[in-house]
Amino acid sequence: MAVAFTFPGQGSQAVGMGKDLAEGFPEARRIFQEVDDALGENLSKLIWEGPEETLTLTANAQPALMAVSLAAIRSLEARGFSLKDKVAYVAGHSLGEYSALAAAGFVSVADAARLLRIRGNAMQAAVPAGEGAMAAIIGLDQADVEAACAEAAKGSVCQVANDNGGGQLVISGARAAVELAAKLCTEKGAKRALMLQVSAPFHSALMTPAAEIMREALAGVAKAAPVVPIVSNVTVTPTSDPDEIARRLVEQVVARVRWRETVEWFGANGITTLYEIGAGKVLSGLARRINRDIATAAVGSSAEVEAALAALA
């Protein structure tokens, strides 16, 4: 069994996530405390008690999801699990790359929390509220979606932001262009074209100011080679080079999340099981639609930690 660990992105958050881990494992509690200390606030209280609309804010959801993923990793490691010995690759969906890299030792948990808070704020501030938008396009070929984006852009920004697999693409850019592209996709035969309730046009060229902020922020933290190579969202190739990883994290802010290709790459390179580390089961569902030959398992609760330990022993 060849294993890769994947780490979820924004949209997987839920009030109460990680509480079971914190109650079951002192190592998990310490992660939440470490994140609280790094941010100078009680993010744990928000994670476990809500309100949901505050947790969902980009600047909160990003470090919160990282905290849950790292709580799960530390709970495994405290019971003798070795990421370096048992896992061939790590990967993360958008912000999940930071979780994957913190798990693999590229940056500290505290620095990852601070970087994600900076990232969330920068992405939110890059475009005035209401001027950007994203839409999910279901059941239409990528070429047709890209053609609709090009037709709708007309000098503004509209592009594919996420290739999630299973016939699901997400487009992002200026609101008017995204709305028109969604309409064009419906006319081209999309099963659904759904405007998303998001606060900014993530993974589009409109995020360029946020990318520059992340370039500066990443330059200011200590970095080390991860103990396990990360498969980059941007390149869909594995790397352990700290400088290249930092470059890819900057590019990732404006670039497409190539998740379908990432799962396909895992299948083509001998991975038989993907573990989703942290909140929810979104990535497991996507993986099953992309490649049914790859087994999936989630690790986000005490019971799932114990099950993973037994399976990976």
C-alpha positions in Angstrom: 0.0 0.0 0.0 1.5 3.3 -1.1 -0.1 6.3 0.8 -0.4 10.0 0.2 -1.9 12.5 2.7 -4.2 15.2 1.4 -5.3 18.3 3.3 -8.7 20.1 2.8 -9.3 23.6 1.7 -11.9 26.3 2.4 -15.4 25.0 2.3 -14.6 22.1 4.6 -15.0 24.1 7.8 -17.8 23.4 10.3 -18.5 24.6 13.8 -17.2 22.0 16.2 -14.5 20.6 14.0 -11.5 19.2 15.8 -13.2 19.3 19.2 -13.3 15.6 19.5 -9.5 15.5 18.7 -8.8 18.1 21.4 -10.8 16.2 24.0 -9.2 12.9 23.1 -5.5 13.8 22.6 -3.4 16.3 24.6 -1.2 16.7 21.5 -4.2 18.0 19.6 -5.1 20.4 22.3 -1.6 21.8 22.2 -1.9 22.5 18.5 -5.1 24.6 19.0 -3.3 26.5 21.9 -0.3 27.1 19.6 -2.5 28.6 16.9 -4.4 30.7 19.5 -1.0 32.0 20.8 0.3 32.7 17.3 -2.7 34.8 16.4 -3.1 36.4 19.8 -6.8 35.4 20.0 -9.1 32.5 21.0 -9.6 31.0 17.5 -10.3 27.6 19.2 -13.5 29.0 20.8 -14.7 30.2 17.4 -13.9 26.9 15.8 -15.8 24.9 18.5 -18.7 27.3 19.3 -19.1 29.5 16.3 -20.9 31.5 15.1 -20.7 29.8 11.7 -20.7 33.1 9.7 -17.6 34.3 11.6 -15.8 31.0 11.2 -16.5 31.1 7.5 -14.7 34.4 7.0 -11.6 33.7 4.9 -9.2 35.1 7.5 -10.6 32.7 10.1 -11.4 29.6 8.1 -7.9 29.3 6.7 -5.9 29.0 10.0 -8.8 27.1 11.6 -8.8 24.4 9.0 -5.0 24.2 9.2 -5.3 23.8 13.0 -7.6 20.8 12.7 -5.4 19.1 10.2 -2.3 19.6 12.3 -4.2 18.4 15.4 -5.0 15.2 13.6 -1.3 14.7 12.4 0.1 15.3 15.9 -2.4 12.8 17.4 -1.1 10.2 14.9 2.5 11.1 15.6 2.1 10.9 19.4 1.1 7.3 19.0 4.3 6.3 17.0 3.2 7.2 13.5 5.9 8.6 11.2 5.0 10.7 8.3 8.4 10.3 6.8 8.3 6.5 6.9 4.7 5.9 6.0 3.7 8.5 3.5 5.1 8.9 0.0 3.6 12.4 -0.8 1.5 15.2 0.7 -0.8 17.6 -1.1 -3.4 20.2 -0.1 -6.3 21.9 -1.8 -5.4 25.6 -1.9 -4.9 26.7 1.7 -4.5 22.9 2.4 -1.0 23.2 0.9 0.0 25.2 4.0 -1.4 22.5 6.3 0.4 19.8 4.3 3.7 21.8 4.5 3.3 22.5 8.2 2.7 18.7 8.8 5.9 17.9 6.8 8.0 20.5 8.6 8.4 23.2 5.9 7.2 25.9 8.3 6.2 25.8 12.0 2.6 25.6 13.0 2.7 29.1 14.4 4.2 30.5 11.2 1.6 28.6 9.1 -1.2 30.1 11.2 0.2 33.6 10.8 0.8 33.1 7.1 -2.8 31.9 6.6 -4.2 34.9 8.5 -2.1 37.2 6.3 -3.3 35.2 3.2 -6.9 35.4 4.1 -6.8 39.1 4.8 -4.8 39.8 1.7 -7.2 37.8 -0.5 -10.2 39.5 1.0 -8.6 43.0 0.5 -7.5 42.4 -3.1 -10.9 43.2 -4.6 -13.6 45.5 -3.2 -16.6 43.6 -1.8 -19.1 42.8 -4.5 -16.8 43.3 -7.5 -15.6 39.7 -7.8 -17.4 36.4 -8.0 -17.0 32.7 -8.4 -19.3 30.1 -10.0 -19.3 26.3 -10.0 -19.9 24.8 -13.5 -21.1 21.2 -13.4 -21.1 18.8 -16.4 -19.4 20.7 -19.1 -16.1 20.0 -20.8 -13.1 22.1 -19.7 -12.5 23.4 -23.2 -16.1 24.7 -23.4 -15.8 26.3 -19.9 -12.6 28.0 -20.9 -14.2 29.3 -24.2 -17.1 30.7 -22.2 -14.7 32.5 -19.8 -12.7 33.9 -22.7 -15.9 35.1 -24.4 -17.3 36.7 -21.2 -14.0 38.4 -20.1 -13.9 41.1 -22.8 -10.9 42.8 -21.3 -11.7 42.0 -17.7 -10.9 38.8 -15.7 -12.7 35.5 -15.9 -10.8 32.2 -15.7 -11.0 28.6 -14.4 -10.0 28.7 -10.7 -10.5 25.1 -9.6 -10.4 21.9 -11.6 -11.9 19.7 -8.9 -12.7 16.6 -11.0 -15.9 14.7 -11.4 -17.1 17.2 -14.0 -16.8 20.1 -11.5 -15.0 23.3 -12.5 -15.0 26.6 -10.6 -14.6 29.9 -12.5 -13.5 33.2 -10.9 -13.1 36.8 -11.8 -15.0 40.1 -12.2 -18.6 39.6 -11.2 -20.2 40.7 -14.5 -17.9 38.5 -16.5 -18.4 35.5 -14.2 -22.2 35.9 -14.4 -22.1 36.1 -18.2 -19.7 33.1 -18.4 -22.1 31.0 -16.2 -25.0 31.9 -18.5 -22.9 30.9 -21.5 -21.9 27.6 -19.9 -25.6 26.9 -19.3 -26.3 27.6 -23.0 -23.4 25.3 -24.0 -25.1 22.4 -22.1 -23.7 22.6 -18.5 -25.9 20.6 -16.1 -25.6 23.4 -13.5 -24.0 26.8 -13.3 -24.2 27.9 -9.7 -23.0 31.3 -8.3 -21.0 30.6 -5.1 -21.3 32.5 -1.8 -17.7 33.5 -1.5 -16.2 36.8 -0.3 -13.6 37.2 -3.2 -12.6 35.9 -6.6 -10.0 33.4 -5.4 -7.4 31.9 -7.7 -7.8 34.6 -10.4 -5.6 37.3 -11.7 -7.5 39.7 -9.5 -5.7 38.2 -6.6 -2.3 39.6 -7.8 -2.0 42.1 -4.9 -2.5 39.2 -2.5 0.2 37.2 -4.2 2.7 40.0 -3.7 1.8 40.2 0.0 2.4 36.5 0.3 5.8 36.8 -1.5 6.9 39.2 1.2 5.3 37.2 4.1 6.9 33.9 3.0 10.3 35.6 2.6 10.1 36.5 6.3 9.6 33.0 7.8 12.1 30.2 8.5 11.7 27.3 6.0 13.1 23.8 5.8 12.8 21.0 3.3 9.7 19.0 4.1 10.2 15.4 5.2 7.8 14.3 2.5 7.6 15.8 -1.0 4.6 18.0 -1.7 2.7 17.7 -5.0 2.1 21.3 -6.0 -1.3 22.7 -6.9 0.4 24.8 -9.5 2.7 22.3 -11.3 1.2 18.9 -10.3 4.8 17.7 -9.7 6.5 16.7 -6.4 9.1 18.9 -4.8 11.0 19.2 -1.6 13.0 22.3 -2.4 12.1 25.1 0.0 12.7 28.0 -2.5 10.6 26.3 -5.2 7.8 25.6 -2.7 7.7 29.3 -1.6 7.5 30.4 -5.3 4.7 28.0 -5.9 2.7 29.2 -2.9 3.0 32.7 -4.3 1.8 31.6 -7.7 -1.0 29.5 -6.2 -2.8 32.7 -5.1 -3.6 33.6 -8.7 -3.3 30.2 -10.4 -5.7 27.3 -10.9 -6.0 24.6 -8.3 -5.4 21.5 -10.4 -6.9 18.9 -8.1 -8.2 16.5 -10.7 -4.7 16.3 -12.2 -3.2 15.9 -8.7 -5.4 12.8 -8.0 -4.7 11.4 -11.5 -0.9 11.9 -10.9 -1.2 10.0 -7.6 -2.9 7.1 -9.5 -0.2 7.1 -12.2 2.6 7.1 -9.6 1.6 4.1 -7.6 -0.5 5.7 -4.8 -3.2 3.2 -3.7 -4.7 5.1 -0.7 -5.4 8.8 0.0 -5.9 9.9 3.5 -7.8 13.2 4.0 -6.3 14.8 7.1 -8.6 17.2 9.0 -12.1 18.5 8.6 -14.7 16.9 6.4 -14.6 14.5 3.5 -14.7 16.8 0.5 -11.4 15.6 -1.0 -12.3 11.9 -0.4 -15.5 12.4 -2.4 -13.6 14.2 -5.2 -11.0 11.4 -5.3 -13.6 8.7 -5.7 -15.1 10.5 -8.7 -11.7 11.0 -10.3 -10.1 7.5 -9.8 -12.2 4.7 -8.2 -9.1 2.5 -8.0 -7.7 4.7 -5.2 -9.0 4.0 -1.7 -9.8 6.9 0.5 -10.1 7.4 4.3 -10.7 10.5 6.4 -8.8 11.3 9.6 -10.6 14.1 11.5 -11.9 12.4 14.7 -10.5 10.3 17.5 -12.0 7.2 16.1 -10.6 7.9 12.7 -7.1 8.5 14.2 -7.3 5.0 15.8 -8.5 3.4 12.6 -5.7 5.1 10.6 -3.1 3.9 13.1 -4.3 0.4 12.7 -4.4 0.5 8.9 -1.0 2.2 8.6 0.8 0.0 11.2 
